[in-house]
Amino acid sequence: MQNYESARTEILDWLAETIKVPAGQIDLTRPLNEIGLDSLDAVHMIATVESIIRQELPEDIIRRVTCLNDIFSLMRSKMAAA
Protein backbone atom coordinates (compact mmCIF):
# COMPACT_ATOMS: atom_id res chain seq x y z
CA MET A 1 0.00 0.00 0.00
CA GLN A 2 1.15 3.53 -0.77
CA ASN A 3 1.70 6.12 1.90
CA TYR A 4 -0.93 8.80 2.29
CA GLU A 5 0.98 11.60 0.55
CA SER A 6 1.76 9.57 -2.57
CA ALA A 7 -1.85 8.31 -2.69
CA ARG A 8 -3.14 11.88 -2.35
CA THR A 9 -0.82 13.03 -5.14
CA GLU A 10 -1.99 10.20 -7.39
CA ILE A 11 -5.64 11.19 -6.87
CA LEU A 12 -4.90 14.87 -7.48
CA ASP A 13 -2.94 14.05 -10.65
CA TRP A 14 -5.82 11.90 -11.93
CA LEU A 15 -8.29 14.64 -11.11
CA ALA A 16 -6.18 17.33 -12.76
CA GLU A 17 -6.04 15.27 -15.94
CA THR A 18 -9.77 14.56 -15.78
CA ILE A 19 -10.92 18.14 -15.31
CA LYS A 20 -8.04 19.70 -17.30
CA VAL A 21 -6.82 21.94 -14.47
CA PRO A 22 -3.32 21.96 -12.92
CA ALA A 23 -3.33 19.99 -9.65
CA GLY A 24 -2.09 23.00 -7.71
CA GLN A 25 -5.12 25.03 -8.79
CA ILE A 26 -7.75 22.56 -7.58
CA ASP A 27 -9.69 23.93 -4.61
CA LEU A 28 -9.93 21.02 -2.16
CA THR A 29 -12.81 22.68 -0.30
CA ARG A 30 -15.18 23.22 -3.23
CA PRO A 31 -17.98 20.73 -3.90
CA LEU A 32 -16.98 18.01 -6.36
CA ASN A 33 -19.51 19.10 -8.98
CA GLU A 34 -18.20 22.69 -8.79
CA ILE A 35 -14.66 21.63 -9.65
CA GLY A 36 -15.88 19.87 -12.77
CA LEU A 37 -16.54 16.29 -11.69
CA ASP A 38 -19.71 14.70 -12.96
CA SER A 39 -21.24 11.71 -11.18
CA LEU A 40 -19.43 9.17 -13.38
CA ASP A 41 -16.08 10.87 -12.69
CA ALA A 42 -16.84 10.84 -8.95
CA VAL A 43 -17.58 7.11 -9.03
CA HIS A 44 -14.34 6.52 -10.94
CA MET A 45 -12.41 8.59 -8.40
CA ILE A 46 -13.86 6.60 -5.50
CA ALA A 47 -12.92 3.36 -7.27
CA THR A 48 -9.40 4.73 -7.70
CA VAL A 49 -9.21 5.59 -3.99
CA GLU A 50 -10.41 2.07 -3.10
CA SER A 51 -7.77 0.58 -5.37
CA ILE A 52 -5.01 2.69 -3.84
CA ILE A 53 -5.95 2.00 -0.22
CA ARG A 54 -6.99 -1.60 -0.97
CA GLN A 55 -10.19 -1.20 1.01
CA GLU A 56 -13.80 -0.74 0.06
CA LEU A 57 -15.45 2.49 1.07
CA PRO A 58 -19.08 2.68 2.22
CA GLU A 59 -21.58 2.41 -0.64
CA ASP A 60 -23.06 5.80 0.19
CA ILE A 61 -19.70 7.57 0.15
CA ILE A 62 -20.64 9.72 -2.85
CA ARG A 63 -23.55 11.20 -0.91
CA ARG A 64 -21.52 11.63 2.29
CA VAL A 65 -18.54 13.54 0.91
CA THR A 66 -18.87 17.05 -0.43
CA CYS A 67 -15.32 17.97 -1.37
CA LEU A 68 -11.85 16.52 -1.89
CA ASN A 69 -10.82 17.32 1.66
CA ASP A 70 -13.59 14.97 2.86
CA ILE A 71 -12.29 12.22 0.60
CA PHE A 72 -8.70 12.77 1.67
CA SER A 73 -9.68 12.78 5.34
CA LEU A 74 -11.53 9.49 4.94
CA MET A 75 -8.65 8.06 2.92
CA ARG A 76 -6.14 9.05 5.61
CA SER A 77 -8.18 7.46 8.40
CA LYS A 78 -8.65 4.24 6.41
CA MET A 79 -4.95 4.05 5.61
CA ALA A 80 -3.98 4.70 9.24
CA ALA A 81 -6.27 1.91 10.42
CA ALA A 82 -4.84 -0.63 7.96
N, C-alpha and C positions, 0 to 999 in steps of 0.2 A: 504494500500500500504506500502511496505517496505521502509526503508530509503535507500539512495544511497549506503552507504558502505555495508550494508547487501545484497543488490541486486547485487552489484559488486562481493562480495565474493561468492554468490551463482552461478553466471555465471562462475567465475574462477574455482570453485570446479567442476562444470559440465564439463568444458573444460578439466581440469586436468584428470578427469576420462575418458573422451572421447579419448584424445590423449595419455594417459598413461604417463604423465609427472607431477611431483609435481607442484602445483599451483605457488609456489614461484620461479620456474625456467622458467615460461612462459614469453617470451619476448613480452611485450605489444605493441612494435613498429614494430615487424616483420609482413609482410603480412600474412593473415590468412592461405593461402595455404602452406606457408613456416613453419608454426608451426604445420602442420599436419591435418588441417581441409580440408575435401573435400567439394564439393558444397552441398551435402545433410546435412552434419554436420553444415555447415554455415546457412542453412535454418532452421534447428532445433534450433540453437542457437538464431537466430533472433526471432523465435516463442517463445522461452523461455523468452527472453527480453520483448517481447510484453506482455506475461502473467504476468511477474513480475511488469511491470509498468502500466499494465492495459490500454494500449493505442496501437493502431496500428501504425506501422512505415511505411514510404513511401514504395511503392512496389519495387522501384529500389534501396532500401537500400543496397543490396548485391553488387551492382555495385559501389555504392558511398563510401563505407567504405573500407579501405585497411588494417586496423589493429585493434586490440582490443581497443587501445586508442581512435580511432574514434568512435567505438561502445559505449564505456563508456562515452565519451563526449556527444554524442547524447542522451544517456540514462539519464545522469545528467540533461541536459537541458529540456528534456521532463518531468522528475520528478519534477523539480523546477517549471515548468509552470502549473503543475496539482494542 
